[in-house]
Amino acid sequence: MAIVGRFAEQRDGTLIGHIRTMFFKSDKVVFEPAELGKGEKAPAFRIFTADEIELGAAWRREGKETGLVYYDVKLDDPTFAAPVWCRLAQAKNSDGFVLVWERTKTRKTAA
């Protein structure tokens, strides 16, 4: 698992921070609360770069055992081979949030 971003919550509920990987860098990324619809399928946030290009969305989730709130994040960009799924969660030792990514493990099938 790798931390690819860090975010701070603003008074208006937006989260502002950065995302950095070896091939993608955006120094200002904004998680803007989504106003459209409510319910499990509607995202809690729309994600934009500093120059207002939509980068993805985030859906609110709650841990079954812990009850802790986290967000499933889908990032998409024309430079990506496919959409990237991450998780946004409260940082353990600060008031901020971290965006973590983990490579999906492929299952080997018997021939």
Chimera marker file (.cmm) of the C-alpha trace (Angstrom):
<marker_set name="trace">
<marker id="1" x="0.000" y="0.000" z="0.000" r="1" g="1" b="0" radius="0.5"/>
<marker id="2" x="1.343" y="3.445" z="-0.915" r="1" g="1" b="0" radius="0.5"/>
<marker id="3" x="0.301" y="6.933" z="0.128" r="1" g="1" b="0" radius="0.5"/>
<marker id="4" x="-0.152" y="8.912" z="-3.095" r="1" g="1" b="0" radius="0.5"/>
<marker id="5" x="-1.792" y="12.032" z="-1.650" r="1" g="1" b="0" radius="0.5"/>
<marker id="6" x="-2.405" y="14.133" z="1.440" r="1" g="1" b="0" radius="0.5"/>
<marker id="7" x="-5.388" y="16.408" z="2.068" r="1" g="1" b="0" radius="0.5"/>
<marker id="8" x="-6.606" y="18.957" z="4.612" r="1" g="1" b="0" radius="0.5"/>
<marker id="9" x="-10.277" y="19.652" z="5.326" r="1" g="1" b="0" radius="0.5"/>
<marker id="10" x="-11.459" y="23.231" z="4.827" r="1" g="1" b="0" radius="0.5"/>
<marker id="11" x="-14.256" y="24.982" z="6.727" r="1" g="1" b="0" radius="0.5"/>
<marker id="12" x="-16.667" y="24.557" z="3.800" r="1" g="1" b="0" radius="0.5"/>
<marker id="13" x="-16.187" y="20.761" z="3.718" r="1" g="1" b="0" radius="0.5"/>
<marker id="14" x="-13.843" y="20.649" z="0.730" r="1" g="1" b="0" radius="0.5"/>
<marker id="15" x="-10.582" y="18.738" z="0.956" r="1" g="1" b="0" radius="0.5"/>
<marker id="16" x="-7.518" y="20.337" z="-0.624" r="1" g="1" b="0" radius="0.5"/>
<marker id="17" x="-4.204" y="18.623" z="-1.150" r="1" g="1" b="0" radius="0.5"/>
<marker id="18" x="-1.945" y="16.942" z="-3.681" r="1" g="1" b="0" radius="0.5"/>
<marker id="19" x="-1.560" y="13.651" z="-5.550" r="1" g="1" b="0" radius="0.5"/>
<marker id="20" x="1.864" y="12.417" z="-6.610" r="1" g="1" b="0" radius="0.5"/>
<marker id="21" x="3.035" y="9.210" z="-8.230" r="1" g="1" b="0" radius="0.5"/>
<marker id="22" x="6.034" y="8.523" z="-10.428" r="1" g="1" b="0" radius="0.5"/>
<marker id="23" x="4.117" y="9.558" z="-13.559" r="1" g="1" b="0" radius="0.5"/>
<marker id="24" x="1.296" y="11.784" z="-12.270" r="1" g="1" b="0" radius="0.5"/>
<marker id="25" x="1.684" y="14.968" z="-10.254" r="1" g="1" b="0" radius="0.5"/>
<marker id="26" x="-0.964" y="17.489" z="-9.301" r="1" g="1" b="0" radius="0.5"/>
<marker id="27" x="0.011" y="19.910" z="-6.562" r="1" g="1" b="0" radius="0.5"/>
<marker id="28" x="-3.520" y="21.149" z="-5.978" r="1" g="1" b="0" radius="0.5"/>
<marker id="29" x="-6.384" y="18.689" z="-6.003" r="1" g="1" b="0" radius="0.5"/>
<marker id="30" x="-9.812" y="19.601" z="-4.628" r="1" g="1" b="0" radius="0.5"/>
<marker id="31" x="-12.402" y="17.154" z="-3.302" r="1" g="1" b="0" radius="0.5"/>
<marker id="32" x="-15.551" y="19.249" z="-3.688" r="1" g="1" b="0" radius="0.5"/>
<marker id="33" x="-18.720" y="18.054" z="-1.904" r="1" g="1" b="0" radius="0.5"/>
<marker id="34" x="-21.191" y="16.765" z="-4.502" r="1" g="1" b="0" radius="0.5"/>
<marker id="35" x="-24.607" y="18.386" z="-4.501" r="1" g="1" b="0" radius="0.5"/>
<marker id="36" x="-26.249" y="15.922" z="-6.870" r="1" g="1" b="0" radius="0.5"/>
<marker id="37" x="-28.556" y="13.298" z="-5.399" r="1" g="1" b="0" radius="0.5"/>
<marker id="38" x="-28.216" y="11.347" z="-2.218" r="1" g="1" b="0" radius="0.5"/>
<marker id="39" x="-27.915" y="7.650" z="-1.646" r="1" g="1" b="0" radius="0.5"/>
<marker id="40" x="-25.324" y="4.924" z="-1.912" r="1" g="1" b="0" radius="0.5"/>
<marker id="41" x="-24.684" y="5.349" z="-5.635" r="1" g="1" b="0" radius="0.5"/>
<marker id="42" x="-24.228" y="9.125" z="-5.562" r="1" g="1" b="0" radius="0.5"/>
<marker id="43" x="-20.664" y="10.308" z="-4.902" r="1" g="1" b="0" radius="0.5"/>
<marker id="44" x="-19.910" y="12.356" z="-1.794" r="1" g="1" b="0" radius="0.5"/>
<marker id="45" x="-17.207" y="14.327" z="-3.629" r="1" g="1" b="0" radius="0.5"/>
<marker id="46" x="-16.271" y="15.326" z="-7.163" r="1" g="1" b="0" radius="0.5"/>
<marker id="47" x="-12.517" y="15.655" z="-7.620" r="1" g="1" b="0" radius="0.5"/>
<marker id="48" x="-10.892" y="18.480" z="-9.605" r="1" g="1" b="0" radius="0.5"/>
<marker id="49" x="-7.388" y="19.679" z="-10.392" r="1" g="1" b="0" radius="0.5"/>
<marker id="50" x="-6.345" y="23.286" z="-9.755" r="1" g="1" b="0" radius="0.5"/>
<marker id="51" x="-7.271" y="24.231" z="-13.313" r="1" g="1" b="0" radius="0.5"/>
<marker id="52" x="-10.791" y="22.783" z="-12.806" r="1" g="1" b="0" radius="0.5"/>
<marker id="53" x="-10.357" y="19.584" z="-14.791" r="1" g="1" b="0" radius="0.5"/>
<marker id="54" x="-12.499" y="16.815" z="-13.320" r="1" g="1" b="0" radius="0.5"/>
<marker id="55" x="-10.288" y="13.980" z="-12.150" r="1" g="1" b="0" radius="0.5"/>
<marker id="56" x="-12.804" y="11.644" z="-10.506" r="1" g="1" b="0" radius="0.5"/>
<marker id="57" x="-15.249" y="11.065" z="-7.672" r="1" g="1" b="0" radius="0.5"/>
<marker id="58" x="-15.355" y="9.639" z="-4.132" r="1" g="1" b="0" radius="0.5"/>
<marker id="59" x="-18.042" y="7.597" z="-2.384" r="1" g="1" b="0" radius="0.5"/>
<marker id="60" x="-18.553" y="7.604" z="1.395" r="1" g="1" b="0" radius="0.5"/>
<marker id="61" x="-18.201" y="4.248" z="3.137" r="1" g="1" b="0" radius="0.5"/>
<marker id="62" x="-18.172" y="3.081" z="6.738" r="1" g="1" b="0" radius="0.5"/>
<marker id="63" x="-16.070" y="0.248" z="8.139" r="1" g="1" b="0" radius="0.5"/>
<marker id="64" x="-18.281" y="-2.670" z="9.210" r="1" g="1" b="0" radius="0.5"/>
<marker id="65" x="-16.240" y="-3.489" z="12.294" r="1" g="1" b="0" radius="0.5"/>
<marker id="66" x="-14.738" y="-0.121" z="13.194" r="1" g="1" b="0" radius="0.5"/>
<marker id="67" x="-17.464" y="2.267" z="12.084" r="1" g="1" b="0" radius="0.5"/>
<marker id="68" x="-14.745" y="4.577" z="10.731" r="1" g="1" b="0" radius="0.5"/>
<marker id="69" x="-15.660" y="6.654" z="7.690" r="1" g="1" b="0" radius="0.5"/>
<marker id="70" x="-13.505" y="6.408" z="4.566" r="1" g="1" b="0" radius="0.5"/>
<marker id="71" x="-14.017" y="7.123" z="0.848" r="1" g="1" b="0" radius="0.5"/>
<marker id="72" x="-13.623" y="4.878" z="-2.185" r="1" g="1" b="0" radius="0.5"/>
<marker id="73" x="-11.996" y="7.110" z="-4.808" r="1" g="1" b="0" radius="0.5"/>
<marker id="74" x="-12.040" y="6.610" z="-8.569" r="1" g="1" b="0" radius="0.5"/>
<marker id="75" x="-9.476" y="8.671" z="-10.472" r="1" g="1" b="0" radius="0.5"/>
<marker id="76" x="-9.479" y="8.820" z="-14.251" r="1" g="1" b="0" radius="0.5"/>
<marker id="77" x="-7.322" y="10.748" z="-16.666" r="1" g="1" b="0" radius="0.5"/>
<marker id="78" x="-6.591" y="10.317" z="-20.391" r="1" g="1" b="0" radius="0.5"/>
<marker id="79" x="-2.989" y="9.462" z="-19.493" r="1" g="1" b="0" radius="0.5"/>
<marker id="80" x="-4.102" y="6.469" z="-17.385" r="1" g="1" b="0" radius="0.5"/>
<marker id="81" x="-4.424" y="3.047" z="-19.027" r="1" g="1" b="0" radius="0.5"/>
<marker id="82" x="-7.558" y="2.487" z="-16.919" r="1" g="1" b="0" radius="0.5"/>
<marker id="83" x="-9.312" y="4.204" z="-13.998" r="1" g="1" b="0" radius="0.5"/>
<marker id="84" x="-7.432" y="3.979" z="-10.699" r="1" g="1" b="0" radius="0.5"/>
<marker id="85" x="-9.202" y="3.070" z="-7.456" r="1" g="1" b="0" radius="0.5"/>
<marker id="86" x="-7.843" y="4.461" z="-4.187" r="1" g="1" b="0" radius="0.5"/>
<marker id="87" x="-9.034" y="4.941" z="-0.635" r="1" g="1" b="0" radius="0.5"/>
<marker id="88" x="-9.181" y="8.266" z="1.231" r="1" g="1" b="0" radius="0.5"/>
<marker id="89" x="-9.032" y="7.919" z="5.013" r="1" g="1" b="0" radius="0.5"/>
<marker id="90" x="-8.319" y="9.977" z="8.087" r="1" g="1" b="0" radius="0.5"/>
<marker id="91" x="-4.561" y="10.120" z="8.739" r="1" g="1" b="0" radius="0.5"/>
<marker id="92" x="-3.628" y="8.323" z="11.956" r="1" g="1" b="0" radius="0.5"/>
<marker id="93" x="-1.343" y="11.006" z="13.404" r="1" g="1" b="0" radius="0.5"/>
<marker id="94" x="-2.877" y="14.243" z="12.108" r="1" g="1" b="0" radius="0.5"/>
<marker id="95" x="-6.076" y="16.088" z="11.349" r="1" g="1" b="0" radius="0.5"/>
<marker id="96" x="-5.703" y="15.486" z="7.622" r="1" g="1" b="0" radius="0.5"/>
<marker id="97" x="-6.525" y="12.711" z="5.198" r="1" g="1" b="0" radius="0.5"/>
<marker id="98" x="-4.316" y="10.387" z="3.166" r="1" g="1" b="0" radius="0.5"/>
<marker id="99" x="-5.039" y="8.917" z="-0.247" r="1" g="1" b="0" radius="0.5"/>
<marker id="100" x="-3.721" y="5.361" z="-0.449" r="1" g="1" b="0" radius="0.5"/>
<marker id="101" x="-3.382" y="3.059" z="-3.414" r="1" g="1" b="0" radius="0.5"/>
<marker id="102" x="-2.752" y="-0.664" z="-3.458" r="1" g="1" b="0" radius="0.5"/>
<marker id="103" x="-2.111" y="-2.721" z="-6.569" r="1" g="1" b="0" radius="0.5"/>
<marker id="104" x="-4.890" y="-5.202" z="-7.208" r="1" g="1" b="0" radius="0.5"/>
<marker id="105" x="-3.614" y="-8.720" z="-6.879" r="1" g="1" b="0" radius="0.5"/>
<marker id="106" x="-4.291" y="-10.872" z="-9.915" r="1" g="1" b="0" radius="0.5"/>
<marker id="107" x="-5.380" y="-14.398" z="-9.247" r="1" g="1" b="0" radius="0.5"/>
<marker id="108" x="-3.650" y="-17.230" z="-11.047" r="1" g="1" b="0" radius="0.5"/>
<marker id="109" x="-5.975" y="-19.692" z="-12.691" r="1" g="1" b="0" radius="0.5"/>
<marker id="110" x="-5.264" y="-23.366" z="-13.096" r="1" g="1" b="0" radius="0.5"/>
<marker id="111" x="-4.586" y="-24.401" z="-16.661" r="1" g="1" b="0" radius="0.5"/>
<link id1="1" id2="2" r="1" g="1" b="0" radius="0.2"/>
<link id1="2" id2="3" r="1" g="1" b="0" radius="0.2"/>
<link id1="3" id2="4" r="1" g="1" b="0" radius="0.2"/>
<link id1="4" id2="5" r="1" g="1" b="0" radius="0.2"/>
<link id1="5" id2="6" r="1" g="1" b="0" radius="0.2"/>
<link id1="6" id2="7" r="1" g="1" b="0" radius="0.2"/>
<link id1="7" id2="8" r="1" g="1" b="0" radius="0.2"/>
<link id1="8" id2="9" r="1" g="1" b="0" radius="0.2"/>
<link id1="9" id2="10" r="1" g="1" b="0" radius="0.2"/>
<link id1="10" id2="11" r="1" g="1" b="0" radius="0.2"/>
<link id1="11" id2="12" r="1" g="1" b="0" radius="0.2"/>
<link id1="12" id2="13" r="1" g="1" b="0" radius="0.2"/>
<link id1="13" id2="14" r="1" g="1" b="0" radius="0.2"/>
<link id1="14" id2="15" r="1" g="1" b="0" radius="0.2"/>
<link id1="15" id2="16" r="1" g="1" b="0" radius="0.2"/>
<link id1="16" id2="17" r="1" g="1" b="0" radius="0.2"/>
<link id1="17" id2="18" r="1" g="1" b="0" radius="0.2"/>
<link id1="18" id2="19" r="1" g="1" b="0" radius="0.2"/>
<link id1="19" id2="20" r="1" g="1" b="0" radius="0.2"/>
<link id1="20" id2="21" r="1" g="1" b="0" radius="0.2"/>
<link id1="21" id2="22" r="1" g="1" b="0" radius="0.2"/>
<link id1="22" id2="23" r="1" g="1" b="0" radius="0.2"/>
<link id1="23" id2="24" r="1" g="1" b="0" radius="0.2"/>
<link id1="24" id2="25" r="1" g="1" b="0" radius="0.2"/>
<link id1="25" id2="26" r="1" g="1" b="0" radius="0.2"/>
<link id1="26" id2="27" r="1" g="1" b="0" radius="0.2"/>
<link id1="27" id2="28" r="1" g="1" b="0" radius="0.2"/>
<link id1="28" id2="29" r="1" g="1" b="0" radius="0.2"/>
<link id1="29" id2="30" r="1" g="1" b="0" radius="0.2"/>
<link id1="30" id2="31" r="1" g="1" b="0" radius="0.2"/>
<link id1="31" id2="32" r="1" g="1" b="0" radius="0.2"/>
<link id1="32" id2="33" r="1" g="1" b="0" radius="0.2"/>
<link id1="33" id2="34" r="1" g="1" b="0" radius="0.2"/>
<link id1="34" id2="35" r="1" g="1" b="0" radius="0.2"/>
<link id1="35" id2="36" r="1" g="1" b="0" radius="0.2"/>
<link id1="36" id2="37" r="1" g="1" b="0" radius="0.2"/>
<link id1="37" id2="38" r="1" g="1" b="0" radius="0.2"/>
<link id1="38" id2="39" r="1" g="1" b="0" radius="0.2"/>
<link id1="39" id2="40" r="1" g="1" b="0" radius="0.2"/>
<link id1="40" id2="41" r="1" g="1" b="0" radius="0.2"/>
<link id1="41" id2="42" r="1" g="1" b="0" radius="0.2"/>
<link id1="42" id2="43" r="1" g="1" b="0" radius="0.2"/>
<link id1="43" id2="44" r="1" g="1" b="0" radius="0.2"/>
<link id1="44" id2="45" r="1" g="1" b="0" radius="0.2"/>
<link id1="45" id2="46" r="1" g="1" b="0" radius="0.2"/>
<link id1="46" id2="47" r="1" g="1" b="0" radius="0.2"/>
<link id1="47" id2="48" r="1" g="1" b="0" radius="0.2"/>
<link id1="48" id2="49" r="1" g="1" b="0" radius="0.2"/>
<link id1="49" id2="50" r="1" g="1" b="0" radius="0.2"/>
<link id1="50" id2="51" r="1" g="1" b="0" radius="0.2"/>
<link id1="51" id2="52" r="1" g="1" b="0" radius="0.2"/>
<link id1="52" id2="53" r="1" g="1" b="0" radius="0.2"/>
<link id1="53" id2="54" r="1" g="1" b="0" radius="0.2"/>
<link id1="54" id2="55" r="1" g="1" b="0" radius="0.2"/>
<link id1="55" id2="56" r="1" g="1" b="0" radius="0.2"/>
<link id1="56" id2="57" r="1" g="1" b="0" radius="0.2"/>
<link id1="57" id2="58" r="1" g="1" b="0" radius="0.2"/>
<link id1="58" id2="59" r="1" g="1" b="0" radius="0.2"/>
<link id1="59" id2="60" r="1" g="1" b="0" radius="0.2"/>
<link id1="60" id2="61" r="1" g="1" b="0" radius="0.2"/>
<link id1="61" id2="62" r="1" g="1" b="0" radius="0.2"/>
<link id1="62" id2="63" r="1" g="1" b="0" radius="0.2"/>
<link id1="63" id2="64" r="1" g="1" b="0" radius="0.2"/>
<link id1="64" id2="65" r="1" g="1" b="0" radius="0.2"/>
<link id1="65" id2="66" r="1" g="1" b="0" radius="0.2"/>
<link id1="66" id2="67" r="1" g="1" b="0" radius="0.2"/>
<link id1="67" id2="68" r="1" g="1" b="0" radius="0.2"/>
<link id1="68" id2="69" r="1" g="1" b="0" radius="0.2"/>
<link id1="69" id2="70" r="1" g="1" b="0" radius="0.2"/>
<link id1="70" id2="71" r="1" g="1" b="0" radius="0.2"/>
<link id1="71" id2="72" r="1" g="1" b="0" radius="0.2"/>
<link id1="72" id2="73" r="1" g="1" b="0" radius="0.2"/>
<link id1="73" id2="74" r="1" g="1" b="0" radius="0.2"/>
<link id1="74" id2="75" r="1" g="1" b="0" radius="0.2"/>
<link id1="75" id2="76" r="1" g="1" b="0" radius="0.2"/>
<link id1="76" id2="77" r="1" g="1" b="0" radius="0.2"/>
<link id1="77" id2="78" r="1" g="1" b="0" radius="0.2"/>
<link id1="78" id2="79" r="1" g="1" b="0" radius="0.2"/>
<link id1="79" id2="80" r="1" g="1" b="0" radius="0.2"/>
<link id1="80" id2="81" r="1" g="1" b="0" radius="0.2"/>
<link id1="81" id2="82" r="1" g="1" b="0" radius="0.2"/>
<link id1="82" id2="83" r="1" g="1" b="0" radius="0.2"/>
<link id1="83" id2="84" r="1" g="1" b="0" radius="0.2"/>
<link id1="84" id2="85" r="1" g="1" b="0" radius="0.2"/>
<link id1="85" id2="86" r="1" g="1" b="0" radius="0.2"/>
<link id1="86" id2="87" r="1" g="1" b="0" radius="0.2"/>
<link id1="87" id2="88" r="1" g="1" b="0" radius="0.2"/>
<link id1="88" id2="89" r="1" g="1" b="0" radius="0.2"/>
<link id1="89" id2="90" r="1" g="1" b="0" radius="0.2"/>
<link id1="90" id2="91" r="1" g="1" b="0" radius="0.2"/>
<link id1="91" id2="92" r="1" g="1" b="0" radius="0.2"/>
<link id1="92" id2="93" r="1" g="1" b="0" radius="0.2"/>
<link id1="93" id2="94" r="1" g="1" b="0" radius="0.2"/>
<link id1="94" id2="95" r="1" g="1" b="0" radius="0.2"/>
<link id1="95" id2="96" r="1" g="1" b="0" radius="0.2"/>
<link id1="96" id2="97" r="1" g="1" b="0" radius="0.2"/>
<link id1="97" id2="98" r="1" g="1" b="0" radius="0.2"/>
<link id1="98" id2="99" r="1" g="1" b="0" radius="0.2"/>
<link id1="99" id2="100" r="1" g="1" b="0" radius="0.2"/>
<link id1="100" id2="101" r="1" g="1" b="0" radius="0.2"/>
<link id1="101" id2="102" r="1" g="1" b="0" radius="0.2"/>
<link id1="102" id2="103" r="1" g="1" b="0" radius="0.2"/>
<link id1="103" id2="104" r="1" g="1" b="0" radius="0.2"/>
<link id1="104" id2="105" r="1" g="1" b="0" radius="0.2"/>
<link id1="105" id2="106" r="1" g="1" b="0" radius="0.2"/>
<link id1="106" id2="107" r="1" g="1" b="0" radius="0.2"/>
<link id1="107" id2="108" r="1" g="1" b="0" radius="0.2"/>
<link id1="108" id2="109" r="1" g="1" b="0" radius="0.2"/>
<link id1="109" id2="110" r="1" g="1" b="0" radius="0.2"/>
<link id1="110" id2="111" r="1" g="1" b="0" radius="0.2"/>
</marker_set>
